[in-house]
Amino acid sequence: MVESARRTAEAVTLRASCPSLPARCTGCRMPSWRVHGRYVRRLSDAPLGGAAVVIELTVRRFKCLNPACPAVTFAEQIPGLTSPHARYTPLLRAALTSIALFLAGRPGARLAAALKIRVAKDALLNLLRAIPDPPDEGVRVLGVDDFALLKGNTYATLLVDLEARRPLDVLPGRDADPLADWLRGHPEVAVICRDRAGAYAEGARSGAPQAQQVADAWHLWRNLAEAVEKTVGSHHPCIRTAFATPPVTEEPPVKSLVTAVPPTEAEPFEPPDGTLDVLGQPRRLVARTTERYEAVQHRLAAGMSLSAIRRELRLDHSTVRRFARAQSLDELLVKAVNRASILDIHKPYLHQRWNEGCHDIPQLHREVREQGFTGDIQSVRRYLRPFKKPHSPRPKHPSAPQPEPRPAPKPRRVVRWIMTNPGHLSDTDATELKAIRAACPHLDAVARHVRDFADMMRDLRGDQLPAWMDRVAQDELPALHSLVNGLRRDFDAVTAALSSPWSSGQVEGHVCRVKLLKRMGFGRAKLDLLRQRILHSP
């Protein structure tokens, strides 16, 4: 019963009491009529009309009439308004819990202040930690994946119910034992979708031997793309040959300022060799890559381990591993030579204007800036410098238009063509891919194997995997051979991935959501707090 109401500039204060009798003991639930005393309890309630609300509730303390009850006295509780030791009403507590789930500490406290609710950031975090775990309703199809708490250092494992489409639990680390222990407590699991990490495979075998393991189809496709990229990189000379332009004149093309001869007429130029600078010397990046490759391969041949090579050369372990696993130097140089530039899309226009006789660098720079180029004039000057002959007069009559050279596509572009459904390629891309396949039998075989694998994955024909691996083994494709060896080690899970409609795609979506929650806490949330937000956030 509300006895009075008082409003100030900051809050609305309600004085209330509960006159009803009797009250039930919170311990033994026996009713009691004997009032032991009274006290005033202050409760914060949800804001009203843009003002904070405080309820000053007169609470009676009763004497328990059950001699066997350990509680001598107890305070009455009003359903829907009070709970033991609480300073918030259930309505305000639910609102603050929602704010904590969405925003956590400091941002949540700032939002609450704007809503006229006084609450500390630590109080919001305590409300978040106090949320009970969701009820365990059993899981039949489980998704497993890891995410980084501190990249390269600390990881955790996310478990997702793929049928209910909700997170189930978050385990510390990404080792086999925590997953195996969790699975032993859930013998109803029938399908486990995981990536190809060995720890998860071992944990699934140990904790749920009855469950079918399904490798992630997306990771299989990515592993195939990585093998294709290595193969394309090692056969990039074949691609350059396929895109070579026949010489326009009988005179050899000018390669650098050192060998340049003053011409009498304007000549169409061809792009420079990516391994040389404007003076015909090896580029620093190319020279450094070559030196490191030779140093690593020499030490490998001498029997040194990767760790010893890393310490001696003072390189990162991943760098040493990449140089050690490279099939050839071309595989490494192709990435250093074919780096993208903001000038790439404007190079055909520069080719055209140069062949038309316009050798004025500032003028060419102004023209490409009008087309959207954002770089400075030095970028244009550096690109055209190898083809500007010393002491050559500006041609009075532009030469006849010459066919533009066809630059060889970047390796990753070729990989994209190979990995894309042929029906989704443009006519130009399909034509260029056909030329590459005609020029290089190895890349033609790679494209054929990729199409067969894609058909298996699309049509769920996992029974054809052994025949596909045998066909790959018959070709000289070392990168694909390494892929096949990895598939054989996880054959059952890979076959299930190519035969079952279940995959870890949904788990990857939840991992992206986890990253958002982690960044909303500026990466400072510990695992217990992050787990609560993962399990309970809408």
C-alpha distance (Angstrom), angle and dihedral (degrees) to the residues before:
residue distance angle dihedral
M1 . . .
V2 3.85 . .
E3 3.78 109.6 .
S4 3.82 100.1 -179.7
A5 3.81 143.4 -10.8
R6 3.77 127.1 -147.1
R7 3.82 126.9 -176.3
T8 3.78 126.9 -161.0
A9 3.77 131.0 173.9
E10 3.79 91.3 -87.5
A11 3.81 108.1 31.5
V12 3.78 149.1 9.8
T13 3.82 113.1 -124.7
L14 3.80 119.8 -158.5
R15 3.81 122.0 -167.6
A16 3.79 112.4 -154.6
S17 3.79 143.0 160.4
C18 3.81 139.3 -174.0
P19 3.81 113.1 -126.1
S20 3.80 97.6 178.5
L21 3.78 122.7 114.7
P22 2.98 142.6 -114.9
A23 3.82 119.3 30.1
R24 3.80 127.1 -158.7
C25 3.77 122.8 -125.3
T26 3.80 112.1 -109.9
G27 3.82 89.7 -138.7
C28 3.80 108.5 43.1
R29 3.83 98.5 11.8
M30 3.86 91.8 -130.0
P31 3.83 113.4 147.1
S32 3.80 118.8 -116.9
W33 3.82 133.7 -166.7
R34 3.79 98.2 -175.8
V35 3.82 110.8 104.2
H36 3.80 111.1 -150.8
G37 3.82 98.0 -176.9
R38 3.80 147.4 -49.7
Y39 3.81 137.6 -112.1
V40 3.81 137.2 173.3
R41 3.81 117.3 -108.2
R42 3.82 120.5 -163.9
L43 3.80 115.5 -146.3
S44 3.79 127.4 -177.1
D45 3.79 113.9 -136.7
A46 3.81 134.6 -172.5
P47 3.84 114.3 -69.9
L48 3.78 118.7 -88.8
G49 3.80 122.2 -153.4
G50 3.80 92.7 -15.4
A51 3.81 93.6 -51.4
A52 3.79 131.9 103.9
V53 3.81 116.0 -106.4
V54 3.81 123.8 -140.2
I55 3.80 121.3 -175.0
E56 3.81 115.3 -154.9
L57 3.78 99.2 -160.2
T58 3.80 121.9 -170.8
V59 3.79 104.1 -139.8
R60 3.79 124.9 -165.7
R61 3.78 123.3 -142.6
F62 3.81 115.1 -145.0
K63 3.79 132.5 -159.4
C64 3.81 113.6 -120.2
L65 3.83 111.0 -122.3
N66 3.81 94.3 -158.9
P67 3.82 108.1 96.7
A68 3.81 91.0 -161.6
C69 3.83 93.1 56.5
P70 3.82 114.5 100.1
A71 3.83 90.1 -144.1
V72 3.80 111.7 87.6
T73 3.80 94.4 -174.8
F74 3.78 134.1 8.5
A75 3.80 137.5 -170.0
E76 3.76 120.0 -119.7
Q77 3.83 117.7 -110.7
I78 3.79 123.6 -149.7
P79 3.83 111.9 -144.4
G80 3.80 112.2 -120.4
L81 3.80 92.8 13.5
T82 3.79 111.4 54.1
S83 3.79 140.2 28.2
P84 3.82 129.6 179.1
H85 3.83 114.3 -69.3
A86 3.84 92.6 -8.8
R87 3.81 121.7 140.1
Y88 3.80 93.8 -170.9
T89 3.77 130.4 64.3
P90 3.83 114.9 -118.4
L91 3.82 89.4 -106.3
L92 3.81 93.5 55.3
R93 3.79 92.6 40.5
A94 3.81 90.9 54.9
A95 3.82 90.8 49.2
L96 3.81 92.7 49.0
T97 3.80 91.1 46.6
S98 3.81 90.0 54.3
I99 3.81 90.5 48.9
A100 3.81 89.9 50.2
L101 3.81 91.6 50.0
F102 3.78 92.9 51.6
L103 3.82 101.0 36.8
A104 3.83 108.7 10.4
G105 3.82 117.9 -157.2
R106 3.79 124.8 -16.1
P107 3.83 98.0 15.2
G108 3.80 89.3 48.1
A109 3.81 92.1 50.2
R110 3.81 90.4 50.5
L111 3.81 91.7 50.6
A112 3.81 90.9 47.2
A113 3.81 90.3 51.9
A114 3.80 89.6 53.2
L115 3.82 87.5 53.3
K116 3.84 91.0 51.0
I117 3.80 93.7 -106.3
R118 3.78 116.6 133.3
V119 3.79 109.8 -147.4
A120 3.81 134.5 141.8
K121 3.79 122.1 -125.9
D122 3.81 90.7 -118.9
A123 3.80 90.1 54.5
L124 3.81 89.5 55.4
L125 3.80 90.9 50.1
N126 3.81 90.4 49.5
L127 3.80 89.8 52.2
L128 3.79 88.7 50.6
R129 3.79 93.3 50.5
A130 3.82 91.2 47.7
I131 3.81 94.3 61.7
P132 3.83 108.1 112.6
D133 3.79 119.5 -124.4
P134 3.81 116.9 -95.5
P135 3.81 114.4 -95.3
D136 3.79 114.6 -87.6
E137 3.80 104.7 -116.8
G138 3.79 96.7 168.9
V139 3.79 128.8 -102.4
R140 3.79 130.7 -127.1
V141 3.83 102.7 178.1
L142 3.81 113.9 39.2
G143 3.81 128.1 -169.3
V144 3.82 119.7 -156.3
D145 3.80 129.0 -168.7
D146 3.79 139.2 143.8
F147 3.80 132.9 -123.9
A148 3.78 133.2 -171.1
L149 3.78 123.4 -105.6
L150 3.81 88.3 178.4
K151 3.80 111.0 9.0
G152 3.77 112.9 -116.1
N153 3.80 91.9 6.2
T154 3.82 118.8 48.9
Y155 3.81 126.2 28.4
A156 3.79 138.6 174.6
T157 3.81 134.8 -160.9
L158 3.80 123.6 -120.3
L159 3.82 120.0 -152.5
V160 3.82 118.2 -160.7
D161 3.80 131.9 -172.6
L162 3.81 99.8 -133.9
E163 3.81 93.9 -165.0
A164 3.82 95.5 49.4
R165 3.84 90.4 35.2
R166 3.80 94.1 -136.5
P167 3.83 136.9 112.1
L168 3.78 114.8 -98.1
D169 3.78 105.2 -173.3
V170 3.79 145.5 -21.8
L171 3.81 118.4 -131.4
P172 3.81 126.0 -161.7
G173 3.79 115.2 -110.6
R174 3.78 127.6 -2.6
D175 3.78 99.7 -100.0
A176 3.77 129.0 126.9
D177 3.83 99.0 -113.4
P178 3.86 100.2 63.8
L179 3.80 90.7 47.8
A180 3.81 92.3 47.0
D181 3.82 91.6 50.0
W182 3.80 91.5 50.3
L183 3.80 92.2 48.7
R184 3.81 92.1 50.9
G185 3.79 87.6 60.7
H186 3.82 90.9 52.1
P187 3.81 107.5 49.8
E188 3.82 90.4 164.0
V189 3.84 91.9 77.0
A190 3.82 108.7 117.0
V191 3.83 103.4 168.6
I192 3.82 128.6 34.3
C193 3.81 118.1 -167.3
R194 3.80 111.2 -162.8
D195 3.76 142.8 150.6
R196 3.78 120.0 -102.2
A197 3.81 95.8 -91.6
G198 3.79 110.9 136.1
A199 3.82 94.1 -136.9
Y200 3.80 93.4 59.4
A201 3.80 91.5 46.1
E202 3.80 90.9 52.4
G203 3.81 92.6 45.2
A204 3.80 91.4 50.5
R205 3.82 92.4 49.1
S206 3.79 91.9 48.3
G207 3.81 99.7 41.9
A208 3.80 101.6 34.2
P209 3.82 111.4 20.3
Q210 3.81 89.1 162.8
A211 3.83 93.3 60.6
Q212 3.79 125.6 92.9
Q213 3.81 112.2 -123.5
V214 3.81 117.5 -140.2
A215 3.81 120.4 -165.9
D216 3.78 117.3 -140.5
A217 3.81 110.6 -94.7
W218 3.80 92.4 -152.8
H219 3.81 91.3 57.1
L220 3.81 89.8 48.1
W221 3.79 90.2 53.9
R222 3.80 90.5 46.1
N223 3.82 91.7 50.6
L224 3.79 88.6 51.1
A225 3.81 90.7 50.0
E226 3.81 90.7 51.3
A227 3.80 90.6 51.7
V228 3.81 90.1 48.5
E229 3.81 90.7 50.0
K230 3.81 91.4 53.2
T231 3.79 90.4 49.1
V232 3.81 93.4 48.3
G233 3.80 90.2 48.2
S234 3.79 92.7 53.2
H235 3.84 91.3 48.2
H236 3.79 98.1 43.2
P237 3.85 91.9 116.9
C238 3.82 86.7 65.3
I239 3.80 89.4 54.2
R240 3.80 91.7 50.3
T241 3.79 88.7 50.5
A242 3.79 91.6 51.4
F243 3.80 90.8 52.4
A244 3.81 97.2 41.0
T245 3.81 112.9 131.0
P246 3.84 117.7 -137.1
P247 3.83 112.8 -114.4
V248 3.81 112.8 -90.6
T249 3.82 94.7 -149.1
E250 3.76 134.9 19.7
E251 3.80 90.6 -109.8
P252 3.80 114.1 94.6
P253 3.79 113.8 -108.9
V254 3.79 117.2 -101.8
K255 3.77 111.2 -108.4
S256 3.79 105.4 -177.6
L257 3.79 144.8 -8.6
V258 3.77 90.5 -94.8
T259 3.82 94.5 63.9
A260 3.80 96.7 30.6
V261 3.80 118.3 129.7
P262 3.83 118.8 -160.9
P263 3.80 103.6 -104.6
T264 3.74 126.3 -145.3
E265 3.79 95.2 -143.7
A266 3.76 135.6 29.4
E267 3.78 111.1 -88.2
P268 3.79 127.7 -160.0
F269 3.77 109.8 -111.6
E270 3.76 131.7 -142.8
P271 3.79 125.8 -141.8
P272 3.79 115.4 -89.7
D273 3.76 124.2 -102.2
G274 3.79 105.0 -89.6
T275 3.79 92.4 -135.9
L276 3.83 94.5 60.9
D277 3.76 132.6 65.2
V278 3.81 125.5 -135.8
L279 3.83 91.8 -79.4
G280 3.78 94.2 52.1
Q281 3.81 94.2 -103.8
P282 3.81 124.3 127.9
R283 3.79 112.0 -88.8
R284 3.79 115.6 -109.0
L285 3.79 93.1 -116.7
V286 3.80 91.7 49.3
A287 3.80 92.5 46.4
R288 3.80 91.9 48.6
T289 3.81 92.0 48.1
T290 3.80 90.8 50.0
E291 3.80 93.3 49.0
R292 3.79 93.2 48.4
Y293 3.80 93.1 47.0
E294 3.80 92.0 51.4
A295 3.81 91.9 45.8
V296 3.80 93.8 50.0
Q297 3.81 94.7 44.3
H298 3.83 91.7 47.2
R299 3.81 91.4 53.2
L300 3.80 92.4 44.6
A301 3.79 89.3 54.0
A302 3.82 88.1 51.5
G303 3.81 89.5 57.2
M304 3.80 100.1 -106.3
S305 3.80 119.8 150.9
L306 3.80 123.4 -120.7
S307 3.81 91.0 -109.4
A308 3.80 92.0 52.8
I309 3.81 91.0 48.1
R310 3.80 90.2 49.4
R311 3.80 91.8 53.1
E312 3.79 94.8 45.3
L313 3.82 96.5 46.3
R314 3.83 93.8 34.7
L315 3.79 92.9 -129.9
D316 3.77 132.2 141.4
H317 3.81 114.3 -92.6
S318 3.82 92.6 -121.0
T319 3.82 89.8 52.8
V320 3.80 92.3 51.8
R321 3.82 90.8 46.9
R322 3.82 91.4 50.7
F323 3.82 92.2 50.4
A324 3.80 91.3 45.3
R325 3.81 95.0 50.3
A326 3.81 95.5 45.3
Q327 3.81 111.4 114.6
S328 3.81 91.8 -147.8
L329 3.79 142.5 -9.0
D330 3.82 90.4 -100.6
E331 3.80 89.7 64.0
L332 3.82 89.1 61.5
L333 3.79 97.8 36.9
V334 3.78 93.8 52.4
K335 3.81 89.9 68.3
A336 3.79 93.2 46.1
V337 3.80 94.0 47.1
N338 3.79 99.7 42.5
R339 3.77 101.6 52.3
A340 3.78 115.2 148.0
S341 3.82 120.4 -109.2
I342 3.80 132.4 -166.5
L343 3.81 85.8 -124.8
D344 3.82 94.0 60.5
I345 3.81 96.6 90.3
H346 3.82 90.9 49.6
K347 3.82 97.2 48.4
P348 3.83 95.2 89.3
Y349 3.81 89.3 55.4
L350 3.81 90.8 48.7
H351 3.81 88.6 50.0
Q352 3.80 90.3 53.0
R353 3.82 95.7 46.7
W354 3.80 92.8 45.3
N355 3.80 91.7 51.2
E356 3.80 88.7 48.6
G357 3.79 88.1 60.2
C358 3.81 102.4 -100.7
H359 3.82 104.9 136.0
D360 3.81 95.9 158.0
I361 3.83 104.1 120.2
P362 3.86 96.6 -163.8
Q363 3.81 89.7 49.9
L364 3.80 92.2 49.4
H365 3.80 90.1 47.5
R366 3.81 91.3 53.0
E367 3.79 91.1 49.4
V368 3.80 95.7 51.3
R369 3.81 91.0 45.0
E370 3.80 87.7 57.8
Q371 3.81 86.1 55.9
G372 3.81 92.5 54.4
F373 3.82 104.2 -87.2
T374 3.82 109.1 150.8
G375 3.81 100.4 -172.7
D376 3.78 127.8 100.3
I377 3.78 129.1 -100.5
Q378 3.80 92.0 -99.1
S379 3.81 90.6 68.0
V380 3.80 90.6 57.0
R381 3.80 92.0 42.8
R382 3.82 93.0 50.8
Y383 3.78 91.8 49.9
L384 3.82 95.0 49.4
R385 3.81 97.8 36.9
P386 3.84 96.5 91.1
F387 3.81 90.4 58.4
K388 3.76 100.3 45.6
K389 3.81 103.5 99.1
P390 3.82 115.8 -142.0
H391 3.82 115.2 -108.9
S392 3.78 92.7 0.5
P393 3.80 114.3 148.1
R394 3.76 117.8 -128.3
P395 3.81 107.6 -96.8
K396 3.78 113.3 -106.6
H397 3.79 94.0 -152.9
P398 3.80 119.1 37.7
S399 3.75 113.2 -124.9
A400 3.76 121.2 -113.8
P401 3.81 114.2 -82.5
Q402 3.77 110.1 -84.3
P403 3.78 127.4 -156.3
E404 3.77 110.2 -90.8
P405 3.78 117.8 -119.9
R406 3.76 116.3 -106.9
P407 3.80 108.4 -126.1
A408 3.77 113.5 -142.0
P409 3.82 110.7 -107.6
K410 3.77 120.3 -109.6
P411 3.82 114.2 -96.0
R412 3.79 93.2 -115.0
R413 3.77 89.7 53.4
V414 3.79 89.7 54.8
V415 3.81 89.1 47.8
R416 3.80 89.5 52.9
W417 3.81 90.5 51.9
I418 3.81 91.5 50.3
M419 3.82 94.2 45.8
T420 3.83 94.5 46.2
N421 3.78 123.2 90.5
P422 3.84 105.2 -99.6
G423 3.79 89.8 -130.2
H424 3.81 89.9 60.5
L425 3.81 96.2 52.5
S426 3.77 120.5 101.8
D427 3.80 118.0 -117.0
T428 3.81 91.2 -105.7
D429 3.81 93.9 49.8
A430 3.80 91.8 46.1
T431 3.82 91.0 50.8
E432 3.80 93.4 49.2
L433 3.80 92.2 46.7
K434 3.80 89.2 50.8
A435 3.81 89.8 53.0
I436 3.81 91.0 50.5
R437 3.79 92.5 49.4
A438 3.79 90.4 49.4
A439 3.81 91.6 50.8
C440 3.83 97.1 46.0
P441 3.82 121.6 39.9
H442 3.82 90.8 -167.6
L443 3.81 93.2 57.8
D444 3.80 89.4 44.2
A445 3.80 88.7 56.2
V446 3.82 90.6 47.2
A447 3.81 91.7 52.6
R448 3.79 90.4 48.8
H449 3.81 92.5 50.7
V450 3.81 91.4 47.8
R451 3.81 91.4 53.1
D452 3.81 91.1 49.8
F453 3.81 91.6 49.5
A454 3.81 91.5 47.9
D455 3.81 90.4 51.6
M456 3.80 90.3 51.6
M457 3.79 91.6 49.8
R458 3.81 94.8 45.9
D459 3.79 96.8 45.4
L460 3.85 95.3 38.2
R461 3.80 93.0 -121.6
G462 3.79 99.6 151.7
D463 3.81 91.2 153.7
Q464 3.83 88.1 74.7
L465 3.83 93.3 60.4
P466 3.85 96.3 95.4
A467 3.81 91.6 53.3
W468 3.82 90.4 47.7
M469 3.81 91.7 52.0
D470 3.81 90.7 49.0
R471 3.81 90.9 53.0
V472 3.81 91.3 49.9
A473 3.80 91.1 49.9
Q474 3.82 90.2 57.3
D475 3.83 92.8 62.4
E476 3.81 127.1 72.3
L477 3.79 96.1 -112.5
P478 3.84 108.9 130.2
A479 3.81 95.1 -178.1
L480 3.81 92.0 53.6
H481 3.80 90.2 44.6
S482 3.81 88.7 58.3
L483 3.80 89.1 50.2
V484 3.81 91.6 50.8
N485 3.81 91.4 50.1
G486 3.80 89.2 54.2
L487 3.80 91.2 48.7
R488 3.80 91.0 52.3
R489 3.81 90.8 55.2
D490 3.83 89.9 55.9
F491 3.78 97.0 29.5
D492 3.82 100.6 141.9
A493 3.82 94.5 49.2
V494 3.81 92.2 45.5
T495 3.80 91.7 49.2
A496 3.80 89.5 50.4
A497 3.81 90.0 50.2
L498 3.81 89.8 55.5
S499 3.81 92.5 45.0
S500 3.81 105.7 37.0
P501 3.82 129.3 72.1
W502 3.81 89.8 -139.0
S503 3.81 119.8 97.6
S504 3.80 140.8 156.5
G505 3.79 94.2 -107.7
Q506 3.80 91.6 107.3
V507 3.81 90.0 50.6
E508 3.80 90.5 53.5
G509 3.79 88.4 54.7
H510 3.80 90.5 53.6
V511 3.82 89.7 48.3
C512 3.81 89.3 56.0
R513 3.80 88.2 51.6
V514 3.81 89.7 49.9
K515 3.80 89.7 53.8
L516 3.80 89.5 53.2
L517 3.81 91.6 51.1
K518 3.79 90.6 47.0
R519 3.80 92.9 51.4
M520 3.79 91.9 46.0
G521 3.81 85.1 62.8
F522 3.83 89.9 47.7
G523 3.81 88.5 -116.7
R524 3.81 91.7 -69.3
A525 3.81 99.5 109.7
K526 3.79 114.9 109.9
L527 3.77 120.3 -135.1
D528 3.82 95.5 -95.8
L529 3.80 93.1 53.7
L530 3.79 93.9 41.9
R531 3.80 89.9 49.3
Q532 3.81 91.1 56.6
R533 3.80 92.0 51.8
I534 3.81 91.8 46.7
L535 3.80 94.3 50.5
H536 3.81 99.0 40.8
S537 3.81 108.3 28.3
P538 3.82 111.4 109.2
